Every structure is written in structure tokens, then in C-alpha cells.
């Protein structure tokens, strides 16, 4: 038997050691200018050889190559809450991390089937058929595998992304993982890198820590302080320094961020207490607010009376107020209606010019006017759709583990990408996820190494808590899940483009030709996604040439 075996496969195939991947013919592939296209080269090696990978293409095509690395999961799925559309529910190693390949080459793994990930990006001047040739050589630069494929670049670019997309940016996790001082120059460099990667993956809204976000924190516990607004208190008066916040906003602008969301003004799961807020008082930096201060206390009301008018004036002077979003408290439920309502009554008078969004699942919050812009879990959204709630947002997290789209490592990539059809059909305005880079155990009790622990120490299915990995040099390393979700965003842009050209019914006739799409019912096969996308591309090209 040969020492090596190689196979072309698509970007929605997850390659596990024990399962030979589906080999595919890379034919009839169309993409637009500046659109990311990915595929994989699966390999089986009997020897731990070092190889070099070369991808030949003309100068109108940008390419990058990554090695798909497996990461451990002790908690891939809830044992008592999953469906049949998982690749595995047993602990093990799951393909996820996309480690960039350098000129030094890679060492092939010998535990079975593995894969190499290839990203292709046609530049704005690319047009027509483009031939790509992959050459893999051994240490002596002798060819051991060569294969070519042809893509056809349609000479138009997808329209700009309309969907507002946030994955919560955990600034403290970066300081903790890299062991750097908060808001030191090194911390800012790392923040910049992670924001840039976020934007490159379709994230156009960033969670902004005016003070340490009160998210996933044990009651009575606290997270590393990341507070962009410096506050002092003297002679009964607060003073606010927005220098760091201005630096943050300027960085977001440079990195292409369109929207900002302000950290929650009250604690999670009920809005009963205040966030941790550090204040310089009598020459000492003290924790003036936190779990020991009630949300509706006179002290916090007086603080917000001073803070929110100055904050909002500063924001209006430095950002488009139509693209600034505030939060009251994350994930309130029916038992928190009274406390959430009271918290909103305290803050809302100062936020009339801004949008307020919060993640929830209970329709009564909207029905009673408590939340006018809900972010609804995708397994509870049907009630909101049935009542024709306009401009809906959606989200998923660990609880959305049956029937609906999600991004767990144990799920097929098609289940990640299918969300584009749902976002399009139901005119979803925004998508939120809580974990862009949450490198901590549940309730932020301790930091973790995301290369070794992918489930917040057994709290959430692997893949829920972070989308990117922390690289050695302070860069964000993408995952299969981040790449595939971005493919979904590109699909959505194509659907919306064809809608402008031919109408929504025309697009839905393609998407729902043989299957009616809902959030919890949709085609499971990856071939469906490729087929409708190719048909959408053909129809766009046809409409533009008419």
C-alpha cells in the first residue's frame, strides 16, 4: 500500500481519522470577486513525514493554506438532549482548528484520515475560468501529489453585508490568556488583531466594555477588570474620562466595524444587581458597584443620572447613533419581568435616541412592551414570527441543541451553514452569539487553555464558547466553524442580491424548490447547500446580463 493517499473534499466535510471522507469532483464551481471559497485535501499517511504544499494560481487569486487540527472534547453533546443530526456524541478529538501552513511545511499526522484546508479569494480584477494547481512534495521536494481544479469567477462582487452580526468580544479573556496588563500597548495590539479577524469573518458589531461586562459571572464573583471609561468621584460629583473609549472606537473604525453594542447596564439573568464598576475615590481605586449593590438602589440611580447623559453625548459625537445599541440585562425570563422592567425604567429615559436589544425567549416581554427589539433564541422564534414581529434578531447558544442550526464541533458543518436560508426567508435583521473568544470556565471562575479545554470545563458543548483560538503572536486563529459561518453570510448576501434583482418569491422558489424551510426543519444534506448556491449564482449572472 502507498505511504500516502489524498482526496479532494469540500469545506462542509468534517474529516475524522476513522471515517474515509467523501471524495468529490471539483467541477462547475462559480464564485464572485472578493468571495471566499474553501475546500479540503484529505489525506491518509502511514508515516509521520514532513511535506510542503504549494498552490499555484495566477496573480488575481489570493490563496492561503491551513492544517486542520483536532482538538479534544470531553463534552460534545448533552447526553439527554440531542437529535440524530450530530456526527458524534462521544468524547474524543474533533477537527476544528485551522493552523496556518508556513513555508516550513507540515508534518503529516498518522492516526488515520486528516485534512488540509485551502482558502481561495479572487481579487476584484479576477474574471473567468481560473486554474488552481495543488502540489505536495516530500522533504526532498519530490512531488507526491498533484491535482488541479478550475473555478469560474463571475466578474461582479457580492453586495455589502446587511445582517448585523455580533459575537461577544471578551476583552478580559485576551488579557488573561496572554498574561498582559489590561489596556497596555500589548493588550491593544492583541485586541486589534482579534477585532480584525472578527471583521474578516463577517462580524460587524463589537461588544464595547464601558465597564466590565456582567456576563457569565458567578454571583459574588468577578472577572478581570476591563473598563474603558475611567471614573472618579469627589465632593459628591462623578467625573468621566472617555480617552480609552475613544481609542477603542477609533480602532473599531479602522478595522471596518459598523456597529457597537454597549456592555449591559445590569447583571445577567434578572437585572437584580449592578455591574462591577471601578471608581477613583479619595485617592484609591475602589469597586463602588457590584453584586453587593441592588440594581434599583439610590446610589446606582444617581450614578446613571450622571453617567448616561455624558456617555451618550460622547457616543453621538464619535459614532453614528443609529448604529449604537444598548443592553439592559442578558437572558431575562418570565420570573424576572418585574426586576427587568424596573431596570429598564431606570436607564431608558437616557437612551431614547438609541436601540435597546436583549437576548430572550419569552414572548410576553415583547407582548407587554417591556422589550421592543428582542434577540430571540432560534428554537423559540416561531411564536415571534407568527405574530409578525418586525426587524427580528436571533441567537443560539448551548440550549439550542435540538433541531435548529448551531455550531457545536460535534455537528455537521451543513448545520452551521444552513442558517443563511432561514435568515433570508424570515428577514432577520441581526444575529448574536455570546462566545467569540470566551476562554474561561463557566461563570468565569478560572481561565482555561482553549487548545485543551473546549467546553468551559464540562459546562457547554464544545464549540459554544469560542469561535477563534489565541495564536502564539497575539493573533486570532480561525476555526472550521468560523469559516463555515462566514460562508453562510456570503450565501445570505447572494440571496439578498438576487432578491433585489428578481424579487423575494423568485429566490424562495429556488431555496424551497423541494423543501419548506423553517428554523427547526430544513434539508440536512450538504449537497442541498451547494446546489442552491450554484443556482443562485447562475440566476444573478443571468439577471445582470439581461
Steps between C-alpha positions, in 0.01 A plus 500: 500500500626851419628713785254776413144534380344835412142599415329824407203578720282802568499751785194347668663161551641443848785254466538254787783243521278192487264611223624521139370834370283533195719568199346753264558635154563873520301598193262781404606729782408866466590776744490876496787743528616549860303194612670241717488144368641206694569133441704226665762247405445199721798274553590167652867455585678193633809696591552820698666670203558868451351640181477832322181627338497732201191652346552644154260768375527818298551834670128584508440221752605516865542170681581377848552151638429368849544169670180377661590409856288291730418625849370305799139498609388332818151646452398496132124481566243476775442131565129558559441786257610449143358382170621268227676777309832477686818342368581356842379537855800321651802679648798507270702711260312726258638681192470874558817712528637643174874531560667711228756314290835673459779455247659258745231246416304265721539160660231261389303334776480122503191426707277451197330749274580870545471802274656815361276805461534730199353851480466673163415868450465648150605864492284776354674468161448122475262375232427180312647154544791470740710189535639408839767234536590336829844344529610310809867406523708301746800632693716458191247702298393197297135515403277253681165648396380737232145599419330786319160658511335779308274765645309758303504851641187700422622858439284663766538538876241403758323798659602613846369297791166626631471267798613651828725235652657491844691227678575626847855627527653411838774756550596363842561151361771639272680669789472185711608251234801703385581615855523866403395812685150617413508774235879494480643549153538123466139447600389758243706321233328172579157665512568649157592158358188335638271778377657478155440125482145553625432744218660266244246238610195721459475637855409866461393583857728493805404473867654808660601478869423845635537304822563129556207320332284319761487180296546136603625600844438304819280687746744667734790439263665730253693509176822681421422871483475638147347844536538745214348792691719630782284632785579715800277620783567809708282730707184318398572530128606246238756580232541288187806456277414353158858490365522119485149472356596742225807288421276191484253664262779626275645148485159356411461754220844415358416130504171541316255458788163661421311460829579501869303352788549640845560255785194413707399756762372237746595144594403193299195278560275748673652849519507486879845647561754740355806425286847526649594866463834632622513860624788715620392641836714666768811408306415128485350290221206319655227265380208736556238281334457125466305208641457679833308791348136459396410597146235744619706650782504876539877493465490333158215720381705808585800352323301434181346847525852638467654237276250430224450861381876550467555157343228547240622848406850362456375210289291724276807714435715199411267247333180488300227480766288283267772236530538501878312234698451476876419204725310490828555139616574174320248215473218607733213253539142515624612496864707816443235721341470730801873551556575534129218751455622708792858499368382610159292780651814630670718505187258553212436875547863564405499263202211634291725561198644149502384144448476264796537128431510199730509125452185323619251228413180600678250672267330678791794743523418623151124463533499728804734755347780427746745418219426660164799354315546140613786268410320167497643151537459317169309216667242745643471741209193350332259670743655837414478419128137397536428842651690676220748673730703729271879527475565189705841390619587143589765313694599154612716367781533173691125459558423492127616141463212330320357553150634853443821628344802528728879478493598225745813315391300177503249633247540476122622820337186506285303558821712811557466636146129430447410801714540725195176365354314574824645848549395581144151352505399674822675834435709472815674830574774384737678196638659481845720241665651524846837336428756641257789437740379387843808326638367430850313237694129550560420804715853630430637315802837436338680549168547197274725399213263473201735258324445253784155591634229577246191471719555753783602210727202279421238775500407546132533282190832557326473777245258716695745715697742624235530532126872581468814382676774719652814480285858509622557858384177651624302424186160335477518158332180407312308177531303290256193641673598863441575435134174312443287764671661762279405288199142520628528879514622501140204280402268749666654788307448308175137422589433866580668612178281276289198621698580856390532383141205260472291527817481296817252245366741416220779424748274299730391290203863393468567453871172319563471317170474165675494584872322763709754674723435580866740556787452143622436319173730517199702275266784334691714405200792723412435442129182706532703805606745469211221443248287799595804727520609408149148561372486836679833596340376406153183702543691807623734480203208455263308795647803728482556416135142571394 
